[in-house]
Amino acid sequence: MTTQPSPEAGQPGVLAVDLDGTLLRSNMLHETFWSSFGRNWKSPFTAAHALLRGRAALKRHLAQTGRVDVTTLPYDAEVLAYVQAWRDRGGRTVLVTATDQAVAERIAAHLNLFDEVHGTGDGRNLKGTIKADFLQKRFGDGGFSYAGDAYADLPVWQMAEKAVTVNAAPKLRQKSEAVARSVEHLTTGAPTVRAYARAMRPHQWLKNILVFLPMLAAHQFEVPTIGQALLAFVSFSLIASSVYVVNDLLDLGADRAHPRKRHRPFAAGTIPIEHGIWMAAGLFASGLAAAAPLGVSFLLVVLLYYSMTTAYSLYFKRRVVMDICLLAGLYTIRIIAGGAATVIELSVWLLAFSIFFFFSLAAVKRQAELVDSARRKQLTARGRGYHVDDLPMISMIAIASGYVSVLVLALYVNSPAVAALYATPQGLWGICAVLLYWITKTVMLAHRGQMQDDPVVYAARDRGSQLCFLLTLGLAVWSSAL
């Protein structure tokens, strides 16, 4: 929406338009940084070295190493329409941005909206007073209108015939009105609390229920133990959300190329990309604060989990089989964390079952992604190391590992340890049967392309899986009842 008619009556002159936060619901410096980081974990070090030569050198370095797909960037549709309307009425449009010149030219070529393109280059960072001086020399004092969104644009608005603010904060609007000759405010949307909550992926917290498993398996239901497990759940959920934010920043390009993931807040531009690092840091610090009362062992497990997930995001997710191994390990480490938080010694049977069971679920996740890629006629899963031709092998891994996990459970039923914990251990055979059915059905649904989520998240939403869970829970209670 606008506070004034747009554009004004009569033939307009020159409209200079900023890129970051104005034409684009993102920031190209951050876009190129995260793209570069996602491709090479050494990128922050090389970027820091480039920064020693100035911000223009940094932007050139990231532009060369980032390889951002400009066709999928989250452009602001209303600002694009505003620029198009200006051109349709005979005005000239100019893209003037602090983004590297080469990136700005690619964006302008894609949009086909601008008569001129001017970006950062040749040691000049085209921002703030430098941008204001450049536009004044090129078009004269008051010889242009300027659309921007930041405090750095105030010197430009001071020299412009008309200031156009885009999603500016109230205080910035007041300052623009104080320095500009004429002002128009565009409001095209602002981040919402719901968008920030979505970026935390609270539905994925379901996986952290695994921290309760050692307590349940050992049949220890004292109030202090339950409290420790709950605090471990909170800590892991906050840490996991921090990881999800970082992962979304690293996967911006792959997410935008995906039919569903492109709606994630950072990929869609509903949250400024620069807010991501502060979200990740805040969630991580909060998770560590929640972990501190549970002791050094739990804190070390949490740090190990964070290190493993970071390594997965930066490297292992693109490595065949290694990615599945690490994903299975990330599930199992939640169980280890539950044992560390409640000071319960973990059973070898529980660890063996979890390794095979979660290896199966990790393979199912890759299977579902490959089936989706095949349906979209893509030979590879973007951002992964697999080809569509790998589907039969991945399906075989999923079903075989799942069946081995059931075998481990069956062997456990016949072990001496069961007699001490279960009054009617024969009921555990029923759990084996339920798991055989659920694993087989899950792999079959993934094979048919009917699974679009992580298997754990899918199970939480699927009615059949919910019934299997209730049946498993009932059998466990019946078997343990004395």
C-alpha positions as CSV (number, residue, x, y, z in Angstrom):
1,M,0.0,0.0,0.0
2,T,1.1,3.6,-0.5
3,T,0.4,6.8,1.5
4,Q,0.3,8.9,-1.7
5,P,-0.8,8.2,-5.3
6,S,2.0,6.5,-7.2
7,P,3.5,7.7,-9.3
8,E,2.6,11.4,-9.4
9,A,0.7,13.0,-12.3
10,G,2.7,14.2,-15.3
11,Q,5.7,12.6,-17.0
12,P,8.2,11.4,-14.3
13,G,11.9,11.9,-14.6
14,V,14.6,9.6,-13.3
15,L,13.8,7.0,-10.6
16,A,16.9,5.6,-8.9
17,V,16.1,2.4,-7.0
18,D,18.1,0.6,-4.3
19,L,18.3,-3.2,-4.3
20,D,18.8,-4.6,-0.8
21,G,15.6,-4.3,1.3
22,T,13.9,-2.3,-1.5
23,L,13.7,-4.0,-4.8
24,L,14.7,-7.3,-3.1
25,R,13.4,-8.8,0.1
26,S,16.9,-9.8,1.1
27,N,20.5,-8.5,1.2
28,M,22.9,-9.5,-1.5
29,L,26.0,-9.2,0.8
30,H,24.5,-11.8,3.1
31,E,23.1,-13.8,0.2
32,T,26.6,-14.2,-1.4
33,F,28.2,-14.8,2.0
34,W,25.9,-17.7,2.9
35,S,26.1,-19.1,-0.6
36,S,29.9,-19.0,-0.5
37,F,30.0,-20.5,3.0
38,G,27.6,-23.3,2.0
39,R,29.9,-24.2,-0.9
40,N,33.2,-24.0,1.1
41,W,33.6,-24.0,4.9
42,K,36.8,-22.0,4.5
43,S,34.9,-19.1,2.9
44,P,34.6,-17.0,6.1
45,F,38.4,-17.0,6.3
46,T,39.0,-16.0,2.7
47,A,36.2,-13.3,3.1
48,A,38.0,-11.8,6.1
49,H,41.2,-11.6,4.1
50,A,39.3,-9.9,1.3
51,L,37.8,-7.4,3.7
52,L,41.3,-6.2,4.6
53,R,41.3,-4.6,1.1
54,G,37.9,-2.9,1.8
55,R,34.2,-3.6,1.5
56,A,34.2,-3.3,-2.2
57,A,36.9,-6.1,-2.4
58,L,34.8,-8.2,0.0
59,K,31.7,-7.9,-2.2
60,R,33.6,-8.7,-5.3
61,H,35.1,-11.8,-3.6
62,L,31.8,-13.0,-2.4
63,A,30.1,-12.3,-5.8
64,Q,32.7,-14.6,-7.4
65,T,32.5,-17.4,-4.9
66,G,28.8,-17.2,-4.0
67,R,27.1,-18.1,-7.3
68,V,23.6,-16.9,-6.3
69,D,20.8,-17.7,-8.7
70,V,19.3,-14.3,-9.4
71,T,16.2,-15.8,-11.0
72,T,14.9,-17.3,-7.7
73,L,15.6,-14.3,-5.4
74,P,12.7,-13.0,-3.4
75,Y,11.9,-9.8,-5.2
76,D,9.2,-7.4,-3.9
77,A,6.4,-7.7,-6.4
78,E,4.9,-4.3,-5.4
79,V,8.1,-2.4,-5.8
80,L,8.6,-4.1,-9.2
81,A,5.2,-2.9,-10.2
82,Y,6.0,0.6,-9.0
83,V,9.1,0.7,-11.1
84,Q,7.3,-0.8,-14.1
85,A,4.6,1.9,-13.8
86,W,7.2,4.6,-13.7
87,R,8.7,3.3,-17.0
88,D,5.3,2.9,-18.6
89,R,4.7,6.6,-18.1
90,G,7.9,7.5,-19.9
91,G,10.3,7.9,-17.0
92,R,13.8,6.5,-16.8
93,T,14.7,3.9,-14.2
94,V,18.2,3.3,-12.7
95,L,19.3,0.5,-10.4
96,V,21.8,2.1,-7.9
97,T,23.1,-0.3,-5.3
98,A,25.9,-1.1,-2.9
99,T,25.8,-4.7,-4.3
100,D,28.8,-5.7,-6.5
101,Q,28.4,-4.4,-10.1
102,A,28.5,-7.8,-11.7
103,V,25.7,-9.1,-9.5
104,A,23.7,-6.0,-10.0
105,E,24.0,-6.4,-13.8
106,R,22.8,-10.0,-13.6
107,I,19.8,-8.9,-11.6
108,A,19.0,-6.1,-13.9
109,A,19.3,-8.4,-17.0
110,H,16.9,-10.8,-15.4
111,L,14.3,-8.1,-14.4
112,N,14.6,-6.1,-17.6
113,L,13.3,-3.0,-15.8
114,F,16.3,-0.6,-15.8
115,D,17.9,1.8,-18.2
116,E,21.1,2.0,-16.2
117,V,22.8,-0.2,-13.6
118,H,25.4,1.2,-11.1
119,G,26.9,-1.0,-8.3
120,T,29.9,-1.3,-6.1
121,G,33.2,-1.7,-8.0
122,D,36.6,-0.3,-8.6
123,G,37.2,0.2,-4.9
124,R,34.1,2.3,-4.5
125,N,31.3,1.1,-2.1
126,L,28.2,2.7,-3.6
127,K,26.4,3.5,-0.4
128,G,25.3,6.5,1.8
129,T,27.1,9.8,1.0
130,I,29.1,8.1,-1.8
131,K,25.8,7.1,-3.5
132,A,24.4,10.6,-2.9
133,D,27.4,12.3,-4.5
134,F,27.3,9.9,-7.5
135,L,23.6,10.5,-8.2
136,Q,24.0,14.3,-7.8
137,K,26.9,14.4,-10.3
138,R,25.1,12.2,-12.8
139,F,21.6,13.7,-12.6
140,G,22.0,17.0,-10.8
141,D,20.7,18.2,-7.5
142,G,17.0,17.3,-7.4
143,G,17.2,15.7,-10.8
144,F,16.1,12.3,-9.6
145,S,13.7,10.4,-7.3
146,Y,15.1,7.7,-5.1
147,A,13.6,4.6,-3.6
148,G,15.3,3.1,-0.5
149,D,14.7,1.6,2.9
150,A,17.6,2.4,5.2
151,Y,19.2,5.2,7.3
152,A,22.1,5.1,4.9
153,D,19.7,6.5,2.2
154,L,19.1,9.7,4.1
155,P,21.9,11.6,2.3
156,V,20.5,10.4,-1.0
157,W,16.9,11.5,-0.2
158,Q,18.3,14.9,0.8
159,M,19.5,15.5,-2.7
160,A,16.5,13.9,-4.5
161,E,13.5,15.5,-6.0
162,K,11.4,12.9,-4.2
163,A,12.1,10.3,-1.6
164,V,10.3,6.9,-1.8
165,T,10.7,4.8,1.3
166,V,10.0,1.1,1.3
167,N,8.9,-0.6,4.5
168,A,10.7,2.0,6.5
169,A,10.4,2.1,10.3
170,P,8.3,5.1,11.7
171,K,11.4,6.9,12.9
172,L,13.1,6.6,9.5
173,R,10.0,7.9,7.9
174,Q,10.1,11.0,10.1
175,K,13.7,11.6,9.3
176,S,13.1,11.2,5.5
177,E,10.3,13.7,5.7
178,A,12.6,16.1,7.5
179,V,15.3,16.0,4.9
180,A,13.5,15.3,1.6
181,R,11.5,17.8,-0.6
182,S,8.7,15.3,-1.3
183,V,8.1,11.9,0.3
184,E,6.1,8.8,-0.6
185,H,5.9,5.8,1.7
186,L,5.5,2.3,0.3
187,T,4.5,-0.5,2.7
188,T,4.6,-3.9,1.1
189,G,4.8,-6.1,4.1
190,A,6.8,-6.6,7.3
191,P,8.1,-9.6,9.2
192,T,5.6,-11.2,11.5
193,V,6.0,-13.1,14.8
194,R,4.6,-16.1,13.0
195,A,7.4,-16.0,10.4
196,Y,10.1,-16.0,13.0
197,A,8.3,-18.9,14.8
198,R,8.2,-20.8,11.5
199,A,11.9,-20.3,11.0
200,M,12.5,-22.1,14.3
201,R,10.6,-25.1,12.9
202,P,8.9,-26.1,16.2
203,H,7.3,-29.1,14.5
204,Q,10.8,-30.6,14.3
205,W,11.0,-30.5,18.1
206,L,9.1,-33.8,18.1
207,K,12.4,-35.5,17.4
208,N,13.7,-34.3,20.8
209,I,11.2,-36.5,22.6
210,L,14.0,-39.1,22.2
211,V,15.6,-37.6,25.3
212,F,12.8,-39.2,27.4
213,L,13.6,-42.7,26.0
214,P,16.4,-43.6,28.6
215,M,14.0,-42.7,31.4
216,L,11.1,-44.7,29.9
217,A,13.3,-47.7,29.0
218,A,14.7,-47.9,32.5
219,H,11.2,-47.3,34.1
220,Q,12.5,-44.5,36.2
221,F,9.6,-42.0,36.7
222,E,10.7,-40.1,39.8
223,V,9.8,-36.3,39.7
224,P,13.5,-35.2,39.6
225,T,14.2,-37.5,36.7
226,I,11.2,-36.2,34.8
227,G,12.2,-32.6,35.5
228,Q,15.7,-33.3,34.2
229,A,14.3,-34.9,31.0
230,L,12.0,-31.9,30.4
231,L,14.9,-29.5,30.8
232,A,16.9,-31.5,28.4
233,F,14.0,-31.4,25.9
234,V,13.9,-27.6,26.1
235,S,17.6,-27.3,25.7
236,F,17.8,-29.6,22.7
237,S,14.8,-27.8,21.1
238,L,16.4,-24.4,21.3
239,I,19.8,-25.7,20.1
240,A,18.0,-27.6,17.2
241,S,16.2,-24.4,16.2
242,S,19.5,-22.6,16.1
243,V,20.8,-25.3,13.8
244,Y,17.7,-25.1,11.5
245,V,18.2,-21.3,11.1
246,V,21.8,-21.7,10.1
247,N,20.8,-24.6,7.8
248,D,18.2,-22.5,6.1
249,L,20.7,-19.7,5.5
250,L,23.2,-22.2,4.0
251,D,20.5,-23.8,1.8
252,L,18.8,-20.6,0.4
253,G,19.5,-21.5,-3.2
254,A,18.4,-25.2,-2.9
255,D,15.3,-24.2,-0.9
256,R,14.2,-21.7,-3.6
257,A,14.5,-24.3,-6.3
258,H,12.2,-26.6,-4.3
259,P,8.4,-26.4,-4.7
260,R,7.7,-26.5,-1.0
261,K,10.9,-25.4,0.7
262,R,10.8,-22.1,-1.2
263,H,8.1,-20.9,1.2
264,R,10.5,-21.1,4.2
265,P,10.8,-17.6,5.8
266,F,14.4,-16.8,4.8
267,A,14.1,-18.3,1.3
268,A,10.9,-16.4,0.7
269,G,12.2,-13.1,2.1
270,T,9.5,-12.9,4.8
271,I,12.3,-12.4,7.4
272,P,15.4,-10.3,6.6
273,I,18.3,-12.6,6.0
274,E,20.5,-10.5,8.2
275,H,18.3,-11.4,11.2
276,G,19.2,-15.0,10.8
277,I,22.6,-14.9,12.5
278,W,21.2,-13.1,15.5
279,M,18.4,-15.6,15.8
280,A,20.8,-18.5,15.6
281,A,23.1,-17.0,18.2
282,G,20.3,-16.2,20.5
283,L,18.7,-19.6,20.3
284,F,22.1,-21.3,20.8
285,A,22.9,-19.2,23.9
286,S,19.4,-19.9,25.3
287,G,19.9,-23.6,24.7
288,L,23.3,-23.6,26.5
289,A,21.7,-21.7,29.4
290,A,19.0,-24.4,29.7
291,A,21.7,-27.1,29.5
292,A,23.9,-25.7,32.2
293,P,21.9,-27.0,35.3
294,L,22.1,-30.6,33.9
295,G,25.8,-30.9,34.3
296,V,29.0,-31.0,32.3
297,S,28.2,-34.4,30.6
298,F,25.0,-33.2,29.1
299,L,26.5,-29.9,28.1
300,L,29.3,-31.7,26.2
301,V,26.7,-33.9,24.4
302,V,24.8,-30.7,23.4
303,L,28.0,-29.2,22.0
304,L,28.8,-32.4,20.2
305,Y,25.3,-32.4,18.7
306,Y,25.8,-28.8,17.5
307,S,29.2,-29.6,16.0
308,M,27.8,-32.7,14.2
309,T,24.9,-30.7,12.7
310,T,27.1,-27.9,11.6
311,A,29.5,-30.4,10.0
312,Y,26.5,-32.0,8.3
313,S,25.2,-28.7,6.9
314,L,28.6,-27.6,5.7
315,Y,30.0,-30.8,4.3
316,F,28.4,-34.2,5.0
317,K,25.0,-33.6,3.5
318,R,26.6,-33.6,0.1
319,R,28.5,-36.9,0.7
320,V,26.8,-40.1,-0.3
321,V,26.1,-42.5,2.6
322,M,28.1,-40.4,5.0
323,D,25.1,-38.1,5.2
324,I,22.8,-40.9,6.2
325,C,25.2,-42.2,8.8
326,L,25.4,-38.7,10.4
327,L,21.7,-38.2,10.3
328,A,21.2,-41.5,12.2
329,G,23.9,-40.4,14.6
330,L,22.0,-37.2,15.3
331,Y,18.9,-39.1,16.3
332,T,20.9,-41.5,18.5
333,I,22.8,-38.6,20.2
334,R,19.4,-37.3,21.5
335,I,19.1,-40.6,23.4
336,I,22.6,-40.3,24.7
337,A,21.7,-36.8,25.8
338,G,18.7,-38.1,27.7
339,G,20.9,-40.5,29.5
340,A,23.4,-37.8,30.4
341,A,20.7,-35.5,31.7
342,T,19.0,-38.1,33.9
343,V,22.2,-39.9,34.8
344,I,20.8,-43.2,33.5
345,E,23.2,-45.8,32.1
346,L,22.2,-46.6,28.5
347,S,21.5,-50.2,27.5
348,V,23.5,-51.6,24.6
349,W,20.3,-53.0,23.3
350,L,18.7,-49.5,23.1
351,L,21.7,-48.0,21.4
352,A,21.9,-50.9,18.8
353,F,18.2,-50.6,18.1
354,S,18.4,-46.8,17.7
355,I,21.3,-46.9,15.3
356,F,19.7,-49.3,12.9
357,F,16.2,-47.8,13.2
358,F,17.3,-44.2,12.6
359,F,19.6,-45.3,9.9
360,S,16.5,-46.6,8.2
361,L,14.6,-43.3,8.7
362,A,17.5,-41.3,7.3
363,A,17.5,-43.5,4.2
364,V,13.8,-43.0,3.9
365,K,14.3,-39.3,4.0
366,R,16.7,-39.5,1.1
367,Q,14.4,-41.9,-0.7
368,A,11.6,-39.4,-0.5
369,E,13.8,-36.6,-1.9
370,L,15.0,-38.7,-4.8
371,V,11.4,-39.7,-5.7
372,D,10.5,-36.0,-5.6
373,S,13.4,-35.2,-7.9
374,A,12.4,-37.9,-10.3
375,R,8.9,-36.6,-10.5
376,R,10.3,-33.1,-11.3
377,K,12.6,-34.7,-13.9
378,Q,15.8,-33.7,-12.1
379,L,18.6,-36.2,-12.4
380,T,20.1,-35.3,-9.0
381,A,18.7,-34.1,-5.7
382,R,19.9,-30.5,-5.5
383,G,22.3,-29.9,-2.6
384,R,22.8,-33.7,-2.1
385,G,25.2,-36.3,-3.5
386,Y,22.6,-38.7,-4.9
387,H,21.3,-39.4,-8.4
388,V,17.9,-40.6,-9.3
389,D,19.4,-43.9,-10.4
390,D,20.4,-44.5,-6.7
391,L,16.7,-45.0,-5.7
392,P,16.7,-48.8,-5.7
393,M,19.8,-48.9,-3.5
394,I,18.5,-46.3,-1.1
395,S,15.2,-48.1,-0.8
396,M,17.0,-51.4,-0.1
397,I,19.1,-49.7,2.6
398,A,16.0,-48.2,4.2
399,I,14.1,-51.5,4.4
400,A,17.1,-53.7,5.4
401,S,18.2,-51.4,8.2
402,G,14.6,-51.1,9.5
403,Y,14.2,-54.9,9.6
404,V,17.6,-55.3,11.4
405,S,16.3,-52.9,14.1
406,V,13.3,-55.1,14.6
407,L,15.6,-58.1,14.9
408,V,17.6,-56.3,17.6
409,L,14.4,-55.7,19.5
410,A,13.4,-59.4,19.1
411,L,16.7,-60.5,20.5
412,Y,16.3,-58.1,23.4
413,V,12.9,-59.7,24.2
414,N,14.8,-63.0,24.8
415,S,17.6,-61.4,26.9
416,P,17.9,-61.8,30.7
417,A,17.6,-58.0,31.1
418,V,13.9,-58.1,30.1
419,A,12.8,-60.2,33.0
420,A,13.9,-57.6,35.5
421,L,11.9,-54.8,33.8
422,Y,8.8,-56.5,32.3
423,A,6.2,-58.7,34.0
424,T,4.9,-59.9,30.7
425,P,7.7,-59.6,28.1
426,Q,5.7,-61.5,25.5
427,G,3.9,-58.3,24.8
428,L,7.1,-56.9,23.3
429,W,6.7,-59.3,20.5
430,G,3.6,-57.3,19.5
431,I,5.8,-54.2,19.3
432,C,8.0,-56.1,16.9
433,A,5.0,-56.8,14.7
434,V,3.8,-53.2,14.7
435,L,7.3,-51.9,13.8
436,L,7.6,-54.4,10.9
437,Y,4.3,-53.1,9.6
438,W,5.1,-49.4,10.0
439,I,8.6,-49.6,8.5
440,T,7.4,-51.5,5.5
441,K,4.5,-49.1,5.0
442,T,6.7,-46.0,5.4
443,V,9.2,-47.2,2.8
444,M,6.3,-48.1,0.5
445,L,4.8,-44.6,0.8
446,A,8.1,-43.0,0.2
447,H,8.5,-45.2,-2.9
448,R,5.2,-44.0,-4.2
449,G,6.0,-40.3,-3.6
450,Q,3.4,-39.9,-0.9
451,M,5.9,-38.7,1.8
452,Q,6.8,-35.0,1.5
453,D,8.3,-34.5,5.0
454,D,10.9,-35.9,7.3
455,P,9.7,-39.4,8.3
456,V,9.4,-38.4,12.0
457,V,7.3,-35.3,11.2
458,Y,5.2,-37.4,8.7
459,A,4.6,-40.0,11.4
460,A,3.3,-37.3,13.8
461,R,0.7,-36.2,11.2
462,D,-0.3,-39.5,9.7
463,R,-3.3,-41.2,11.3
464,G,-2.0,-44.7,10.7
465,S,1.3,-43.9,12.3
466,Q,-0.4,-42.4,15.3
467,L,-2.4,-45.6,15.8
468,C,0.8,-47.6,15.5
469,F,2.4,-45.4,18.2
470,L,-0.6,-45.8,20.5
471,L,-0.6,-49.6,20.0
472,T,3.1,-49.7,20.7
473,L,2.7,-47.6,23.8
474,G,-0.2,-49.8,25.0
475,L,1.8,-53.0,24.5
476,A,4.8,-51.5,26.4
477,V,2.5,-50.6,29.3
478,W,0.8,-54.0,29.4
479,S,4.2,-55.8,29.2
480,S,5.7,-53.8,32.1
481,A,2.6,-53.9,34.4
482,L,3.3,-55.8,37.6
